[in-house]
Amino acid sequence: MGIEQKIGDLVTAADNLTTAVNGKISQIDNRMDVARAEFDDFRSKKDMVGVVGAAGSVQLNVFQGGVWGTGGPQKTGASGGFSIVDLGTSAEVYMHFKLPVNINTHDQMFWFNIRGYSYGSASIVDETVVGYCYSPQRAVLNKSVFGNMSPGIYTDASGNVIMRLKFPSIYVTTIRIDTMQVGIGGLFAVGSIESKLSLTDKVEF
């Protein structure tokens, strides 16, 4: 057998090995996707109180995090679901939470409870926000809010439904959000809420 033949055989063997490894990598990637989905399902059910699919069941910690400051003497800092932002001040700051519903496409009732401690505002955070995102009328119907931090509900130009709180001082503020299955629709998933901090009472997501 000539050297050329030996090299050709080695190249063929290397190609076969590469094909086999690539096949295994694809199998591993597919299994990892399944494992991630299984873990996400486990994570959601682990923090649920009640019966899956039943009215009145509560999903805990769909969002959580803290804000150390948004500028001024308190500097900046954030954790969890919040991003660090420098607004030039930590006073009179709004927290905005985009819900996973849109008035152009969804028919979903919602109940959210936002709890925590705002050290800078020297206040307990205990807000409840409810409503019905109703696409036939492109509106949030029968909405109601309760709490210490001027809670509100509005929609942005894209139709996203947004909850809003206002903090006299957002310095060292920590919150978590729970949701209950109410009326029409199901529970909201962990990680399905997005946040923004601003000095304005409305933002676009």
C-alpha positions in Angstrom: 0.0 0.0 0.0 1.4 3.3 -1.1 1.8 6.4 1.1 -1.0 8.1 -0.9 -3.4 5.2 -0.1 -2.5 5.4 3.6 -3.1 9.1 3.6 -6.4 8.6 1.8 -7.5 6.0 4.3 -6.6 8.2 7.2 -8.6 11.1 5.6 -11.6 8.9 5.1 -11.4 7.6 8.7 -11.1 11.2 10.0 -14.1 12.2 7.9 -16.1 9.3 9.2 -15.1 10.1 12.8 -16.1 13.8 12.2 -19.5 12.7 10.8 -20.1 10.4 13.8 -19.1 13.2 16.3 -21.3 15.7 14.6 -24.2 13.3 14.8 -23.6 12.8 18.5 -23.3 16.6 19.0 -26.7 17.0 17.3 -28.2 14.3 19.5 -26.7 16.0 22.6 -28.1 19.4 21.5 -31.5 18.0 21.0 -31.4 16.3 24.4 -30.3 19.5 26.0 -33.2 21.4 24.5 -35.6 18.7 25.9 -33.8 18.9 29.3 -34.1 22.7 29.4 -37.9 22.5 28.6 -38.3 19.9 31.3 -36.4 22.0 33.8 -38.4 25.1 32.9 -41.6 23.2 33.5 -40.3 21.8 36.8 -39.2 25.3 37.9 -42.6 26.8 37.1 -44.5 24.0 38.9 -42.1 24.1 41.9 -43.2 27.6 42.7 -46.9 27.1 42.1 -49.5 27.0 44.9 -52.7 25.2 43.9 -53.6 22.8 41.1 -52.2 23.1 37.6 -54.9 24.7 35.3 -57.3 25.5 38.2 -58.7 29.0 38.9 -57.1 30.5 42.0 -53.7 28.8 41.6 -50.8 31.1 42.2 -47.5 31.2 40.4 -44.8 32.6 42.7 -41.8 34.7 41.6 -42.6 35.2 37.9 -40.2 38.2 38.3 -37.8 39.2 41.0 -34.9 41.6 41.5 -33.5 44.7 43.1 -32.4 48.2 42.3 -29.6 49.8 44.3 -29.9 53.1 42.6 -30.4 54.9 39.3 -27.9 57.8 39.7 -27.2 60.8 41.8 -25.6 60.2 45.3 -26.9 56.6 45.3 -24.9 55.7 42.1 -26.3 52.9 40.0 -26.9 49.2 40.4 -29.5 46.5 39.7 -30.0 42.7 39.9 -32.4 40.0 38.9 -34.9 41.1 36.2 -33.7 44.8 36.3 -31.0 46.3 34.2 -28.5 48.9 35.4 -29.4 52.4 34.2 -28.2 55.9 35.0 -31.1 58.3 35.1 -29.1 61.0 36.9 -31.1 60.6 40.1 -32.7 57.9 42.2 -35.7 60.1 43.2 -39.2 59.9 41.7 -38.4 56.8 39.6 -40.9 54.6 37.8 -40.7 50.9 37.5 -42.5 49.6 34.3 -43.3 45.9 33.8 -44.3 44.7 30.3 -46.8 41.8 30.7 -46.8 38.9 28.2 -50.2 40.2 26.7 -51.0 42.6 24.0 -54.3 44.3 23.3 -54.0 43.6 19.6 -53.8 39.8 20.0 -54.7 38.5 23.5 -57.8 37.7 25.5 -56.4 37.2 29.0 -57.5 38.3 32.5 -54.6 38.9 34.9 -53.9 39.4 38.6 -50.4 40.4 39.8 -49.2 41.1 43.3 -45.9 43.0 43.7 -44.3 42.8 47.1 -41.1 44.0 48.6 -39.3 46.7 50.5 -38.2 50.1 49.3 -35.5 51.3 51.7 -35.1 54.7 50.1 -38.9 55.4 50.2 -39.1 53.9 53.7 -42.1 51.9 52.5 -43.6 48.4 52.2 -44.2 47.5 48.6 -47.5 45.7 48.4 -49.3 46.4 45.2 -52.1 44.5 43.4 -52.9 45.0 39.7 -55.8 43.3 37.9 -57.5 43.7 34.5 -58.7 42.0 31.3 -56.6 42.4 28.1 -59.4 42.2 25.5 -58.3 42.2 21.9 -61.8 42.7 20.3 -62.0 46.2 21.8 -58.2 46.8 21.8 -58.3 47.7 25.4 -57.7 46.6 29.0 -61.1 46.3 30.6 -62.3 46.4 34.2 -58.8 47.2 35.5 -58.1 48.1 39.1 -55.0 48.8 41.2 -54.2 49.0 44.9 -51.1 49.9 46.8 -48.6 52.4 48.2 -46.5 53.1 45.1 -49.0 54.8 42.8 -49.7 51.6 40.8 -51.1 51.9 37.3 -51.8 50.1 34.0 -51.3 51.5 30.5 -50.6 50.3 27.0 -47.7 51.4 24.8 -47.9 52.3 21.0 -47.4 48.6 20.2 -50.3 47.5 22.3 -48.2 45.9 25.1 -49.9 46.0 28.5 -47.7 47.6 31.1 -47.9 47.8 34.9 -46.3 50.8 36.5 -45.1 51.8 40.0 -43.6 55.1 41.2 -41.0 55.3 44.0 -40.2 58.6 45.9 -36.7 57.0 46.2 -35.7 53.8 44.4 -32.6 53.5 46.5 -32.2 49.8 47.6 -35.6 48.6 46.5 -36.3 44.9 46.2 -39.4 43.3 44.8 -41.0 40.0 43.6 -44.1 39.5 41.5 -46.6 36.7 41.9 -49.6 36.0 39.6 -52.9 34.2 40.1 -55.0 32.3 37.5 -58.2 34.3 37.3 -61.2 34.1 34.9 -60.3 33.7 31.3 -56.7 32.6 30.6 -54.0 30.8 32.5 -51.0 31.5 34.6 -48.0 33.5 33.4 -44.6 31.8 33.1 -41.5 32.6 35.2 -39.4 35.0 33.2 -42.2 36.3 31.0 -42.2 39.8 32.4 -39.8 42.5 31.2 -38.8 45.7 33.1 -37.7 49.2 32.5 -36.8 52.1 34.8 -37.5 55.7 33.9 -38.3 59.2 35.1 -41.4 59.3 32.9 -44.8 57.7 33.6 -44.9 55.9 30.3 -42.3 54.1 28.2 -42.2 52.1 24.9 -41.1 48.4 24.9 
